[in-house]
Amino acid sequence: MILLLVLGCLLLIIAMALVWIAYTYKKKTADTLYKAQLHFEFTQKEIVEKERDAALKLKEELARRRAEFKNEIKREQGDIDRLYEKVDARTKIIEQREIDLNILKGELHHKEREISRNIEQTRNLEEKSQQTLDDLRTRLEKISHMTQGEARTELFEILKVEVLHAQEKWIKKIEEETKTVAKERAMTIVMDAMQRYTAEQVAGNTCGVVHLPNDDMKGRIIGKEGRNIKALEMATGMEFVIGDTPEIITISGFNPVRREIARRSLEKLVLDGRINPTRIEEIVEQTEREIEEIIQEKGKDAVIRTNIHGVSPEIIMLLGKLHFRTSYSQNVLSHSIEVSYMARMLAEELGLPRPDLAARAGLFHDMGKAVSAEYEGPHAIVGAEIARRCGEDPIVVNAIAAHHEEVPFKTLYDPLIVIADTISASRPGARRETLAAYVKRLEKLETIAMTFAGVKKAYALQAGREIRIIVEESLLDDDKSMQLARDVALMVETEMNFPGQIKINVIREKRSIEYAK
């Protein structure tokens, strides 16, 4: 009986335990399902939010791309408009040249008619001379005590004097006409060359100033006990001037290539932030390799642009170095390319047999400036010696040496380079004049005008493009004033070098003043 009671209790306990376990499992399952349901809802909301954000980002990206596309279309349209403007300008130039050509044709026809009239006049003169000769022969035959030979001799002497006189007048007229035509032809050739090549702008020159983000960077560049600045100067060969000007360091040195290496190296160090002697050497070496590549690219580009073949690698490197050199703020490489273009055009206009030699000499004429710090002597002579060493044609070598008239001209190509060099250097906007030279030129103009008698005042106006002269009305009349203008213009042309032209304006004024009381 007790055993059954114990078994019943055990069974009851086991049943209660099983019920408890089942209840607990059911509760956990319900909690898990509830949490899963919450996680599912949260995940679903998160997915919806992400889809909404993605849609918004997609709309924003589409709007940005659409705006960029519109801006690109506007830029391309602007480029197309500028091209149309250039085409219109070139068309107008061509039309103007056609008009000038028609005018020249008309003048040529006029000259031909004049020559025909002169030939006819010459024939008439010959007929008259023959008639005169016959008349004289008849008269001489009637004169007594004179043989036919004596009469012939005297007649020949008279005709000789008349023919020589007529011949001198004819030769003088032809010389005057020839000088006029030659001058007009020379001006036409030069103007055609200048019009066919029009540079849009002056090439920028290299700068020796580095801008810093703040003044604290100066201390980092100097380094402890100045070791960083010393390492920079040793590696680049330039002097770094750290003055009182805020956020600026000036690089000083005569070698433009080394100065550009120093400038780029310092800018890289400032951007990198790691400034120490080891890093300085690495950056300078890397910059030197970059500059060498740029030099080669610029030299090859200049040779390709001027259509010149078979150029020595040494000359290509020298041309590339000219990219970093300026003369009166004009980039020397761009100037050399202009001279090459113009020399070829002038040679073609003059009908020379080798225009390519003119272009070659024009491109190489200033390459001696690239090694001016390494060789003594004028850059024209140094450049000619390099060209001779590199196997260039003797015509090219002499044209390079003679472009500053330091050696005599030997061929027509020599003065062509001088003319092309002058055109490129003196065209408006090519070179900037220093303030001292500008003031000196104005003073020179006024001094020349004041040297003439009867001049009361002289003023240089319009940046030296005009000089206004006021004369004493009691000393100079109108005719003498006109002669004074011509004399001043002649002296200015003789004693000064200037681009373009200078207007000489002579003013003679007489005033009579009375007062009514």
Secondary structure, DSSP 8 states (H G I E B T S, - for coil): -HHHHHHHHHHHHHHHHHHHHHHHHHHHHHHHHHHHHHHHHHHHHHHHHHHHHHHHHHHHHHHHHHHHHHHHHHHHHHHHHHHHHHHHHHHHHHHHHHHHHHHHHHHHHHHHHHHHHHHHHHHHHHHHHHHHHHHHHHHHHHSTT--HHHHHHHHHHHHHHHHHHHHHHHHHHHHHHHHHHHHHHHHHHHHHHHHH---SS-------EEE-SSTHHHHHHH-GGGHHHHHHHHHH--EEE--SSTTEEEEE-S-HHHHHHHHHHHHHHHHH---SHHHHHHHHHHHHHHHHHHHHHHHHHHHHHTT--S--HHHHHHHHHGGG-EETTEEHHHHHHHHHHHHHHHHHHHT-S-HHHHHHHHHHTTGGGGGTTTS-S-HHHHHHHHHHHTT--HHHHHHHHTTTTSS---STHHHHHHHHHHHHHHSTTS----HHHHHHHHHHHHHHHHTSTTEEEEEEEGGGTEEEEEE-TTT--HHHHHHHHHHHHHHHHHH---SS--EEEEE----------
